Amino acid sequence: MAICQGLGLALAVGIGGPIAALFIAMMAAIGSGIHPDGTDYRFLSETWFLVTLLAIVVVFMFARGRDAMRGPSIAVLAAIGAVVAAASLAEEGEHAIIGIVIGAVAAAFAANLAFSVLAGALKRAEGNEPGSKEADAANFMIVAFAAAGIVLAALSLFVPPVSLVALAALIWLATSRRRHADEKYEGLRILR
């Protein structure tokens, strides 16, 4: 169950970004669902860590949609995913290294997929006036991803096996996007 919880929390960070991480840290601060006190990850519930996550949220808001920030953003989310997954395992007395590995990989996978989907929406909105259908759709997707990350984090804290369903859904989304891209490329090759 601790591995499922850690996996779900890392996926939530990857999907929802630092706002989901801030939610997880706030839950740790109030001792609801995750209790890192007494472990090496007790800093997860400390004020300085909450403020740091809030600063990361602000930086992500300004960096949104910039391709140059994609790699560093995924690396930051992978690191945060590793911390929350390790904290989840550490509180159960498990080896935190397992959480670090699972959390980093899961958060990086989810973040890469989320950035890919959001990049497409932002590209379609590019050059459109604020309030246009494309711009509204892009803004909606950004909010929807943040909300999905928070919901997945909450579910993972209290119903850990839900992370397996979330992982399966993300793998399905990634493979269907890949298949669609391959079909599109094949169609373009035929036109030559």
N, CA and C of each residue as an Amber inpcrd file, in Angstrom:
protein
   576
   0.8220000  -1.1980000   0.0000000   0.0000000   0.0000000   0.0000000
   0.8640000   1.2590000   0.0000000   2.0020000   1.2060000   0.7030000
   2.8900000   2.3690000   0.7500000   3.4670000   2.6500000  -0.6260000
   3.8000000   1.5800000  -1.3680000   4.3180000   1.7740000  -2.7310000
   3.2400000   2.3670000  -3.6160000   2.0100000   1.8690000  -3.5010000
   0.9050000   2.4220000  -4.2930000   0.6840000   3.8910000  -3.9500000
   0.7430000   4.2220000  -2.6570000   0.5530000   5.6090000  -2.2580000
   1.6700000   6.4850000  -2.8240000   2.9060000   6.0330000  -2.6910000
   4.0380000   6.7960000  -3.2220000   3.9500000   6.9740000  -4.7200000
   3.5700000   5.9030000  -5.4280000   3.3990000   5.9810000  -6.8810000
   2.3320000   6.9990000  -7.2430000   1.1990000   6.9450000  -6.5640000
   0.1070000   7.8790000  -6.8440000   0.4870000   9.3210000  -6.5690000
   1.2150000   9.5440000  -5.4830000   1.6380000  10.9090000  -5.1560000
   2.6100000  11.4360000  -6.2050000   3.5310000  10.5920000  -6.6640000
   4.4830000  11.0100000  -7.6920000   3.7770000  11.2890000  -9.0150000
   2.8300000  10.4390000  -9.3910000   2.0580000  10.6870000 -10.6160000
   1.2720000  11.9860000 -10.5000000   0.7190000  12.2350000  -9.3110000
  -0.0340000  13.4730000  -9.0840000   0.8490000  14.6930000  -9.2650000
   2.0830000  14.6290000  -8.7740000   3.0230000  15.7420000  -8.9470000
   3.3390000  15.9270000 -10.4270000   3.5340000  14.8300000 -11.1430000
   3.8180000  14.9260000 -12.5710000   2.6640000  15.5320000 -13.3600000
   1.4580000  15.1670000 -13.0040000   0.2730000  15.6670000 -13.7210000
  -0.0570000  17.0950000 -13.2900000  -0.1520000  17.3000000 -11.9980000
  -0.6170000  18.5840000 -11.4690000   0.4590000  19.6110000 -11.2350000
   1.7150000  19.1950000 -11.3490000   2.8060000  20.1330000 -11.1530000
   3.0050000  20.4880000  -9.6960000   3.6760000  21.5940000  -9.4550000
   4.0130000  21.9500000  -8.0740000   2.7960000  22.2710000  -7.2070000
   1.6690000  22.5750000  -7.8340000   0.4760000  22.8490000  -7.0230000
  -0.0060000  21.5690000  -6.3420000   0.1400000  20.4290000  -7.0380000
  -0.2050000  19.1390000  -6.4220000   0.7850000  18.8190000  -5.3060000
   2.0550000  19.1460000  -5.5250000   3.0720000  18.9280000  -4.4840000
   2.7690000  19.7950000  -3.2590000   2.3260000  21.0130000  -3.4860000
   1.9630000  21.9000000  -2.3830000   0.7860000  21.3130000  -1.5970000
  -0.1750000  20.7500000  -2.3090000  -1.3150000  20.0930000  -1.6510000
  -0.8330000  18.9350000  -0.7670000   0.0720000  18.1030000  -1.3080000
   0.5950000  16.9610000  -0.5520000   1.3300000  17.4460000   0.6940000
   2.1370000  18.4800000   0.5420000   2.8770000  19.0210000   1.6850000
   1.9250000  19.5960000   2.7310000   0.8580000  20.2430000   2.2860000
  -0.1270000  20.7660000   3.2490000  -0.8300000  19.6250000   3.9790000
  -1.1150000  18.5420000   3.2720000  -1.7260000  17.3780000   3.9280000
  -0.7600000  16.7820000   4.9590000   0.5360000  16.7750000   4.6260000
   1.5380000  16.2920000   5.5860000   1.6050000  17.2150000   6.7990000
   1.4660000  18.5160000   6.5670000   1.5300000  19.4860000   7.6620000
   0.3790000  19.2980000   8.6490000  -0.7910000  18.9220000   8.1430000
  -1.9260000  18.7020000   9.0480000  -2.0370000  17.2370000   9.4750000
  -1.1250000  16.3950000   8.9660000  -1.1030000  14.9830000   9.3630000
  -2.2660000  14.1860000   8.8380000  -2.6890000  14.4890000   7.6270000
  -3.8330000  13.8070000   7.0440000  -3.4040000  12.9830000   5.8280000
  -3.3740000  11.6760000   5.9970000  -3.0280000  10.7850000   4.8940000
  -1.5540000  10.4620000   4.7910000  -0.7140000  11.4000000   5.1330000
   0.7280000  11.1830000   5.0960000   1.3320000  11.8100000   6.3510000
   2.1740000  11.0190000   7.0220000   2.7330000  11.4470000   8.3090000
   4.2460000  11.2470000   8.2860000   4.9930000  12.1860000   7.7140000
   6.4370000  12.0050000   7.6190000   7.1970000  12.3250000   8.9130000
   6.4990000  12.7280000   9.9640000   7.1770000  13.0160000  11.2370000
   7.8830000  11.7520000  11.7280000   9.0630000  11.9360000  12.2450000
   9.8240000  10.8030000  12.7370000  10.6410000  10.1110000  11.6520000
  10.6250000  10.6630000  10.4340000  11.4280000  10.1220000   9.3340000
  12.3920000  11.2070000   8.8560000  13.2510000  10.8300000   7.9300000
  14.1620000  11.8110000   7.3380000  13.4200000  12.8180000   6.4540000
  12.1470000  12.5670000   6.1950000  11.3590000  13.4270000   5.3010000
  10.3680000  14.2950000   6.0580000  10.6270000  14.5190000   7.3360000
   9.7330000  15.3570000   8.1400000   9.6780000  16.7950000   7.6290000
  10.7120000  17.1930000   6.8520000  10.7210000  18.5510000   6.2920000
   9.5500000  18.7850000   5.3410000   8.9440000  17.7060000   4.8490000
   7.8090000  17.8180000   3.9310000   6.6730000  18.6390000   4.5500000
   6.5520000  18.5850000   5.8670000   5.4690000  19.3070000   6.5380000
   5.9140000  20.6110000   7.1790000   7.1660000  20.9990000   6.9600000
   7.6600000  22.2250000   7.5790000   7.3620000  23.4520000   6.7200000
   7.2510000  24.5880000   7.3890000   6.8580000  25.8320000   6.7360000
   7.8070000  26.2310000   5.6100000   9.1090000  26.0840000   5.8180000
  10.0670000  26.4960000   4.7910000   9.8710000  25.7010000   3.5040000
   9.4800000  24.4240000   3.6290000   9.2630000  23.6080000   2.4370000
   7.9820000  24.0350000   1.7250000   6.9500000  24.3560000   2.4960000
   5.7040000  24.8540000   1.9050000   5.9430000  26.1610000   1.1440000
   6.7310000  27.0550000   1.7310000   7.0470000  28.3320000   1.0780000
   7.8710000  28.0870000  -0.1920000   8.8040000  27.1400000  -0.1280000
   9.5990000  26.8050000  -1.3130000   8.7080000  26.2880000  -2.4280000
   7.7690000  25.4110000  -2.0870000   6.8500000  24.8950000  -3.1080000
   5.9740000  26.0050000  -3.6800000   5.5530000  26.9250000  -2.8350000
   4.7550000  28.0590000  -3.3130000   5.5660000  28.8980000  -4.2930000
   6.8410000  29.1030000  -4.0100000   7.7160000  29.8450000  -4.9370000
   7.8610000  29.0940000  -6.2570000   7.9640000  27.7770000  -6.1890000
   8.0610000  26.9710000  -7.4180000   6.7770000  27.0790000  -8.2240000
   5.6250000  27.1200000  -7.5500000   4.3430000  27.3080000  -8.2500000
   4.3680000  28.6150000  -9.0390000   4.8420000  29.6820000  -8.4140000
   4.8980000  30.9910000  -9.0790000   5.8390000  30.9540000 -10.2770000
   7.0080000  30.3370000 -10.1210000   7.9640000  30.2300000 -11.2340000
   7.3420000  29.4410000 -12.3810000   6.6550000  28.3440000 -12.0800000
   6.0210000  27.5390000 -13.1180000   4.9450000  28.3300000 -13.8550000
   4.2290000  29.2020000 -13.1400000   3.1960000  30.0090000 -13.7980000
   3.8120000  30.9310000 -14.8440000   4.9680000  31.5150000 -14.5390000
   5.6100000  32.4160000 -15.4840000   6.3270000  31.6750000 -16.5990000
   6.7570000  30.4510000 -16.3410000   7.5020000  29.6730000 -17.3350000
   6.5820000  28.8450000 -18.2310000   5.2990000  28.8690000 -17.9590000
   4.3350000  28.0420000 -18.6790000   4.4320000  28.2380000 -20.1870000
   4.5100000  27.1210000 -20.8920000   4.4800000  27.1520000 -22.3410000
   5.8140000  27.4200000 -23.0040000   6.8520000  27.6400000 -22.2540000
   8.1650000  27.8990000 -22.8570000   8.8970000  26.5800000 -23.0330000
   9.2400000  26.2600000 -24.2770000   9.9110000  24.9900000 -24.5670000
  11.2400000  24.8640000 -23.8410000  11.9430000  25.9710000 -23.6630000
  13.2440000  25.9250000 -22.9980000  13.1230000  25.4920000 -21.5390000
  11.9600000  25.6660000 -20.9550000  11.7570000  25.3200000 -19.5520000
  11.2450000  23.8950000 -19.3560000  10.9410000  23.1980000 -20.4400000
  10.3560000  21.8590000 -20.3230000  11.2870000  20.8900000 -19.5940000
  12.5320000  20.7900000 -20.0250000  13.4820000  19.8710000 -19.3930000
  13.7140000  20.1750000 -17.9230000  14.0530000  21.4380000 -17.5940000
  14.2370000  21.7590000 -16.1670000  12.9600000  21.5610000 -15.3490000
  11.8120000  21.8480000 -15.9310000  10.5540000  21.6670000 -15.2030000
  10.3090000  20.1960000 -14.8910000  10.5620000  19.3300000 -15.8670000
  10.3830000  17.8930000 -15.6480000  11.3610000  17.4050000 -14.5880000
  12.5930000  17.9120000 -14.6150000  13.5920000  17.5130000 -13.6110000
  13.1600000  17.9330000 -12.2070000  12.6200000  19.1410000 -12.0720000
  12.1390000  19.6120000 -10.7630000  10.9830000  18.7460000 -10.2830000
  10.0460000  18.4460000 -11.1760000   8.8990000  17.6190000 -10.7890000
   9.3320000  16.1930000 -10.4470000  10.3290000  15.6630000 -11.1630000
  10.8460000  14.3260000 -10.8470000  11.4730000  14.3200000  -9.4560000
  12.1990000  15.3790000  -9.1170000  12.8140000  15.4700000  -7.7870000
  11.7480000  15.5550000  -6.6960000  10.7300000  16.3640000  -6.9280000
   9.6550000  16.4820000  -5.9370000   8.8920000  15.1610000  -5.8270000
   8.6420000  14.5190000  -6.9680000   7.9780000  13.2120000  -6.9560000
   8.7690000  12.1880000  -6.1710000  10.0980000  12.2290000  -6.3190000
  10.9570000  11.3100000  -5.5690000  10.8410000  11.5580000  -4.0660000
  10.7730000  12.8270000  -3.6690000  10.6770000  13.1650000  -2.2420000
   9.3480000  12.6920000  -1.6580000   8.2350000  12.9650000  -2.3380000
   6.9370000  12.5910000  -1.7600000   6.7610000  11.0770000  -1.7350000
   7.2550000  10.3800000  -2.7610000   7.1580000   8.9150000  -2.7610000
   8.0420000   8.3150000  -1.6680000   9.2410000   8.8550000  -1.5100000
  10.1420000   8.3640000  -0.4600000   9.5520000   8.6200000   0.9220000
   8.9250000   9.7720000   1.1040000   8.2920000  10.0850000   2.3910000
   7.1680000   9.1000000   2.6870000   6.4170000   8.7320000   1.6570000
   5.3240000   7.7840000   1.8310000   5.8370000   6.4230000   2.2820000
   6.9270000   5.9720000   1.6840000   7.4930000   4.6840000   2.0730000
   8.1950000   4.7560000   3.4240000   8.8830000   5.8670000   3.6860000
   9.6300000   6.0160000   4.9390000   8.7000000   5.9830000   6.1500000
   7.5200000   6.5550000   6.0110000   6.6100000   6.5660000   7.1540000
   6.1260000   5.1680000   7.5130000   6.1970000   4.2380000   6.5640000
   5.8110000   2.8510000   6.8190000   7.0140000   1.9910000   7.2000000
   8.1820000   2.6060000   7.3210000   9.3740000   1.8730000   7.7020000
  10.0570000   1.1630000   6.5430000   9.6210000   1.4480000   5.3210000
  10.2250000   0.8440000   4.1240000  11.4790000   1.6130000   3.7350000
  12.2700000   1.0270000   2.8520000  13.4640000   1.6950000   2.3540000
  13.0510000   2.8440000   1.4440000  13.4780000   4.0270000   1.7590000
  13.1000000   5.2160000   0.9970000  13.6900000   5.2160000  -0.4080000
  14.7750000   4.4880000  -0.6160000  15.4100000   4.4810000  -1.9390000
  14.4480000   3.9420000  -2.9980000  13.6170000   2.9850000  -2.6190000
  12.6180000   2.4570000  -3.5480000  11.6570000   3.5810000  -3.9400000
  11.2380000   4.3590000  -2.9680000  10.3450000   5.4860000  -3.2310000
  10.9970000   6.5390000  -4.0980000  12.2860000   6.7750000  -3.8690000
  12.9970000   7.7710000  -4.6700000  13.0000000   7.3630000  -6.1390000
  13.3180000   6.0960000  -6.3950000  13.3770000   5.6140000  -7.7780000
  11.9900000   5.6230000  -8.4140000  11.0160000   5.0170000  -7.7240000
   9.6510000   4.9630000  -8.2620000   9.1050000   6.3720000  -8.4480000
   9.3080000   7.2170000  -7.4570000   8.7780000   8.5780000  -7.5290000
   9.3850000   9.3950000  -8.6500000  10.6880000   9.3150000  -8.8150000
  11.3440000  10.0970000  -9.8760000  10.8960000   9.6450000 -11.2530000
  10.8550000   8.3370000 -11.4630000  10.4540000   7.8160000 -12.7780000
   8.9870000   8.1250000 -13.0640000   8.1170000   7.8800000 -12.0820000
   6.6840000   8.1100000 -12.2760000   6.3770000   9.5880000 -12.5100000
   6.9830000  10.4560000 -11.7160000   6.7310000  11.8930000 -11.8750000
   7.2690000  12.4010000 -13.2110000   8.4420000  11.9380000 -13.6090000
   9.0100000  12.3660000 -14.8930000   8.1470000  11.8870000 -16.0590000
   7.6730000  10.6390000 -15.9930000   6.7970000  10.1070000 -17.0440000
   5.5070000  10.9160000 -17.1440000   4.8550000  11.1310000 -16.0000000
   3.5890000  11.8780000 -15.9940000   3.7930000  13.3290000 -16.4140000
   4.8790000  13.9410000 -15.9550000   5.1520000  15.3350000 -16.3090000
   5.4340000  15.4800000 -17.7950000   6.2020000  14.5610000 -18.3560000
   6.5010000  14.6170000 -19.7900000   5.2210000  14.4930000 -20.6080000
   4.3480000  13.5900000 -20.2110000   3.0770000  13.4170000 -20.9110000
   2.1930000  14.6580000 -20.7520000   2.1190000  15.1910000 -19.5400000
   1.3100000  16.3860000 -19.3000000   1.8340000  17.5760000 -20.0930000
   3.1600000  17.7570000 -20.1020000   3.7450000  18.8550000 -20.8780000
   3.4550000  18.6880000 -22.3610000   3.4870000  17.4610000 -22.8460000
   3.2200000  17.1970000 -24.2580000   1.7930000  17.5850000 -24.6220000
   0.8520000  17.1650000 -23.7980000  -0.5560000  17.4990000 -24.0580000
  -0.7810000  19.0020000 -23.9560000  -0.2400000  19.6200000 -22.9090000
  -0.4180000  21.0640000 -22.7250000   0.2890000  21.8660000 -23.8090000
   1.4300000  21.3900000 -24.2840000   2.1480000  22.1050000 -25.3460000
   1.3020000  22.1740000 -26.6080000   0.5930000  21.0940000 -26.9190000
  -0.2930000  21.1050000 -28.0820000  -1.4130000  22.1240000 -27.9270000
  -1.9980000  22.1870000 -26.7380000  -3.0780000  23.1480000 -26.4950000
  -2.5540000  24.5760000 -26.5570000  -1.3820000  24.8210000 -25.9810000
  -0.8080000  26.1690000 -26.0000000  -0.3990000  26.5710000 -27.4130000
   0.0570000  25.6070000 -28.2080000   0.4380000  25.9110000 -29.5900000
  -0.7870000  26.3100000 -30.4110000  -1.8990000  25.6060000 -30.1940000
  -3.1330000  25.9590000 -30.9090000  -3.6440000  27.3270000 -30.4840000
  -3.4030000  27.7140000 -29.2250000  -3.8670000  29.0030000 -28.7090000
  -2.9490000  30.1530000 -29.0970000  -1.7280000  29.8180000 -29.5380000
  -0.7310000  30.8350000 -29.8790000  -1.2580000  31.7590000 -30.9780000
  -1.1100000  33.0380000 -30.7940000  -1.5220000  34.0150000 -31.7910000
  -2.9970000  34.3680000 -31.7390000  -3.7590000  33.6740000 -30.9160000
  -5.1780000  33.9870000 -30.7790000  -5.3630000  35.0260000 -29.6760000
  -6.4190000  35.7750000 -29.7930000  -6.7250000  36.7870000 -28.7920000
  -7.1640000  36.1320000 -27.4860000  -6.8470000  36.7720000 -26.3580000
  -7.3810000  36.2510000 -25.0910000  -8.9000000  36.2160000 -25.1510000
  -9.4710000  35.1530000 -24.6680000 -10.9190000  34.9970000 -24.7270000
 -11.3790000  34.2090000 -25.9400000 -10.4540000  33.9050000 -26.8620000
 -10.8360000  33.0880000 -28.0170000 -11.0510000  31.6510000 -27.5620000
 -11.6770000  30.8810000 -28.4110000 -11.9830000  29.4950000 -28.0870000
 -10.7080000  28.7010000 -27.7870000  -9.6730000  28.8940000 -28.5840000
  -8.4150000  28.1610000 -28.4010000  -7.7130000  28.5780000 -27.1150000
  -7.6910000  29.8870000 -26.8350000  -7.0460000  30.3830000 -25.6130000
  -7.7930000  29.8890000 -24.3800000  -9.1190000  29.9060000 -24.4320000
  -9.9140000  29.4090000 -23.3060000  -9.6960000  27.9170000 -23.0940000
  -9.5860000  27.1690000 -24.1950000  -9.3490000  25.7250000 -24.0900000
  -7.9880000  25.4440000 -23.4530000  -6.9760000  26.2130000 -23.8330000
  -5.6420000  26.0260000 -23.2620000  -5.6500000  26.3400000 -21.7680000
  -6.2840000  27.4450000 -21.3940000  -6.3640000  27.8080000 -19.9770000
  -7.1430000  26.7690000 -19.1750000  -8.2150000  26.2520000 -19.7750000
  -9.0090000  25.2110000 -19.1130000  -8.1570000  23.9650000 -18.8800000
  -7.3570000  23.5820000 -19.8710000  -6.5330000  22.3780000 -19.7370000
  -5.4930000  22.5400000 -18.6310000  -4.9180000  23.7290000 -18.5160000
  -3.9280000  23.9760000 -17.4630000  -4.5790000  23.8100000 -16.0880000
  -5.7530000  24.3930000 -15.9190000  -6.4780000  24.2760000 -14.6480000
  -6.9190000  22.8330000 -14.4200000  -7.3750000  22.1610000 -15.4880000
  -7.8280000  20.7700000 -15.3640000  -6.6900000  19.8490000 -14.9440000
  -5.4930000  20.0540000 -15.4850000  -4.3550000  19.2230000 -15.0990000
  -3.9910000  19.4610000 -13.6370000  -3.9990000  20.7180000 -13.2010000
  -3.6970000  21.0110000 -11.8000000  -4.7390000  20.3710000 -10.8850000
  -6.0090000  20.4810000 -11.2560000  -7.0810000  19.8850000 -10.4580000
  -6.9750000  18.3640000 -10.4530000  -6.6540000  17.7750000 -11.6090000
  -6.5060000  16.3180000 -11.6820000  -5.3620000  15.8530000 -10.7870000
  -4.2830000  16.6140000 -10.7350000  -3.1650000  16.2660000  -9.8670000
  -3.5670000  16.2930000  -8.4060000  -4.3260000  17.3080000  -8.0090000
  -4.7710000  17.4070000  -6.6140000  -5.7300000  16.2700000  -6.2690000
  -6.6610000  15.9790000  -7.1780000  -7.6150000  14.8870000  -6.9400000
  -6.8840000  13.5460000  -6.8370000  -5.9330000  13.3050000  -7.7510000
  -5.1710000  12.0560000  -7.6910000  -4.3600000  11.9710000  -6.4050000
  -3.7810000  13.0850000  -5.9690000  -3.0300000  13.0880000  -4.7080000
  -3.9440000  12.7400000  -3.5380000  -5.1260000  13.3460000  -3.4950000
  -6.0660000  13.0770000  -2.3950000  -6.5090000  11.6160000  -2.4090000
  -6.8230000  11.1050000  -3.5920000  -7.2350000   9.7010000  -3.6850000
  -6.0940000   8.7700000  -3.2960000  -4.8790000   9.1040000  -3.7170000
  -3.7240000   8.2600000  -3.4030000  -3.4260000   8.2340000  -1.9050000
  -3.7010000   9.3330000  -1.2310000  -3.4730000   9.3800000   0.2160000
  -4.4290000   8.4630000   0.9700000  -5.6690000   8.3630000   0.4980000
  -6.6850000   7.6270000   1.2480000  -7.1230000   6.3170000   0.6030000
  -6.9010000   6.1630000  -0.7210000  -7.2300000   4.9200000  -1.4400000
  -6.0420000   4.6010000  -2.3520000  -4.9260000   4.1730000  -1.7680000
  -3.6800000   4.0170000  -2.5220000  -3.7590000   3.1970000  -3.8200000
  -4.5560000   2.1130000  -3.8990000  -4.5700000   1.3400000  -5.1490000
  -5.0670000   2.1120000  -6.3720000  -5.6930000   3.2810000  -6.1510000
  -6.1490000   4.0760000  -7.2840000  -4.9650000   4.4950000  -8.1610000
  -3.7730000   4.5000000  -7.5950000  -2.5840000   4.8760000  -8.3710000
  -2.3340000   3.9010000  -9.5130000  -2.6780000   2.6390000  -9.3300000
  -2.4920000   1.6510000 -10.3980000  -3.4190000   1.9370000 -11.5750000
  -4.6380000   2.3710000 -11.2750000  -5.5820000   2.7570000 -12.3340000
  -5.0660000   4.0030000 -13.0490000  -4.5570000   4.9610000 -12.2840000
  -4.0180000   6.1870000 -12.8790000  -2.8200000   5.8780000 -13.7700000
  -1.9430000   4.9960000 -13.3100000  -0.7850000   4.6160000 -14.1160000
  -1.2130000   3.9450000 -15.4140000  -2.1780000   3.0390000 -15.3270000
  -2.6870000   2.3660000 -16.5320000  -3.2930000   3.3790000 -17.5020000
  -4.0400000   4.3470000 -16.9780000  -4.6510000   5.3700000 -17.8340000
  -3.5830000   6.2290000 -18.5150000  -2.5400000   6.5860000 -17.7940000
  -1.4650000   7.3900000 -18.3820000  -0.6960000   6.6080000 -19.4380000
  -0.4550000   5.3310000 -19.1920000   0.2250000   4.4980000 -20.1950000
  -0.6410000   4.3830000 -21.4400000  -1.9410000   4.1880000 -21.2520000
  -2.8520000   4.1180000 -22.3930000  -2.8320000   5.4370000 -23.1810000
  -2.8770000   6.5670000 -22.4790000  -2.8430000   7.8780000 -23.1400000
  -1.5420000   8.0610000 -23.9150000  -0.4320000   7.6910000 -23.3150000
   0.8660000   7.8430000 -23.9750000   0.9480000   6.9760000 -25.2260000
   0.4860000   5.7290000 -25.1380000   0.5630000   4.8420000 -26.3100000
  -0.4140000   5.2760000 -27.3950000  -1.5820000   5.7480000 -27.0150000
  -2.5320000   6.1960000 -28.0450000  -2.0310000   7.4680000 -28.7280000
  -1.3970000   8.3670000 -27.9820000  -0.8120000   9.5680000 -28.6000000
   0.3190000   9.1820000 -29.5420000   1.1100000   8.2180000 -29.1340000
   2.2240000   7.7550000 -29.9640000   1.7000000   7.0980000 -31.2430000
   0.6820000   6.2610000 -31.1020000   0.0850000   5.5960000 -32.2600000
  -0.5090000   6.6230000 -33.2280000  -1.1760000   7.6190000 -32.6770000
  -1.7730000   8.6690000 -33.5050000  -0.6890000   9.4530000 -34.2520000
   0.4010000   9.7580000 -33.5640000   1.5100000  10.4840000 -34.2080000
   2.1330000   9.6400000 -35.3110000   2.2840000   8.3280000 -35.0750000
   2.8440000   7.4400000 -36.0930000   1.9330000   7.3620000 -37.3120000
   0.6110000   7.2870000 -37.0790000  -0.3400000   7.2440000 -38.1920000
  -0.2880000   8.5410000 -38.9930000  -0.1770000   9.6650000 -38.3170000
  -0.1020000  10.9570000 -38.9910000   1.1630000  11.0270000 -39.8350000
   2.2950000  10.5670000 -39.2660000   3.5540000  10.5730000 -40.0040000
   3.4600000   9.6490000 -41.2230000   2.8570000   8.4800000 -41.0580000
   2.7100000   7.5360000 -42.1670000   1.8590000   8.1640000 -43.2710000
   0.8110000   8.8800000 -42.8740000  -0.0360000   9.5660000 -43.8730000
   0.7340000  10.6200000 -44.6380000   1.6040000  11.3460000 -43.9590000
   2.4200000  12.3580000 -44.6400000   3.4360000  11.7070000 -45.5750000
   3.9700000  10.5420000 -45.1890000   4.9290000   9.8650000 -46.0530000
   4.2770000   9.3810000 -47.3440000   3.0150000   8.9590000 -47.2650000
   2.3090000   8.4880000 -48.4450000   2.0910000   9.6300000 -49.4240000
   1.9200000  10.8470000 -48.9260000   1.6580000  12.0010000 -49.7960000
   2.8650000  12.3620000 -50.6430000   4.0560000  11.9610000 -50.2550000
   5.2520000  12.2770000 -51.0410000   5.1720000  11.5300000 -52.2970000
